[in-house]
């Protein structure tokens, strides 16, 4: 895990393999169906506290916010209903800072 500038603390992020050739670009848009899974450790104990998932949806899902669907899950993958999955304002407001990288803020972390 890498300490990030994130409300998630330290993170490890996985992306769909369909973005491997564009991840280092200055700007990019990812295709529909792309998935990002972020394991996070909020309490600093080196354990996984949960998962933050982003799924790129069809072009009419939420075009104002690049059509991302957001989910929060427990460490074992159980979907949480708080916040309700979908267009989560808290997630959108943070990820908008990386609009040029299609809202994928962790692509610069090594």
N, C-alpha and C positions, 0 to 999 in steps of 0.2 A: 504494500500500500504506500501511497505517496501523500504527504500532507498537501492539501490544496487550499485555495482561497474559496472555500465552499461552506455552505451550512452543514455539509455532510462530514466534516472533519477530514480524516485520512481516507483515501479512496483507491480503488483498483477498478478500472473501467475496461469493458470489453465491447467491441463494435462488430457488427455483421461483417463478414469477409468481403462483401461487395463494395466496401469503401476503402480497402487497403491501398489502392493506387492514388487516392486523392487526399488522404488524411493530412499530409504535410503541406498541401497547397495553401496559399494565402487566403483564397476564397473558394468555396465549393457549395454545391447542393447535393444532397444524397437522394437516392431513389426511394420511392414508395416501398415499404416493407423493411427498411433498414431498422435495426434494433441496437440500442445501447443499454448495457446493464452495468450499473455502478454499485459495487459493494462498498459500504461505508462503515467507518468506525468513529462514532461520535464521542465516545468516552475515553479514547486513548489507551485501551487495554489490549490492543492488537487483535481483537476479535471482530467478527463481522456483526454489526448491529442491525443491518437491514440492507435492502436493495432499492435503488431508484431506477426505474425502467422508462425508456423513451422508445416509442414505436412511431415511425413515419407512416402516416395514413394517406388515403387518397386525396387528391388535389382540392376537393371541396369540403374536407373535414374541418379545417380551421385555417384558411389561407392567410389571414392576417398574422398568424403566428407560425407560419411554415408547416402547418398540418401535423404537428407533433401531438401524440397522445402520451400522457404521463401516468405512471403508476408508482405507488410505494408498496413495498412488500417486506415481510419479515425476513430474517436471515435464511429461513428454510424455504422461502419462495411463496408463502401464503399471501394472497392479495389482501391489502388493507382497504377499508372503506372510509378511512379518515386520514388524509383527505380523500374524497371520492375520486376514483380514477377518471381520467379524461383530460379536460382543459383546466389544469390546476394553476390558478393565478400565481401562486407563490413560485412555482417552477418556471412559468412563462416569464415572469418579471425578472428573474435571475438570468435565464438562458438567452434573453433578448440581447444581452451584452455581446453575444457571439453570433449575431445575425449573419455576418459575412462567412461564418463557418457552419451555416445551417443549424444554429443553436447548440452545436456540440462543443461545449466549453472545455472539455477535458482532452481535446486532441493534441494540445501542446504539452501535456504532462509527460514526463519520461520517468 
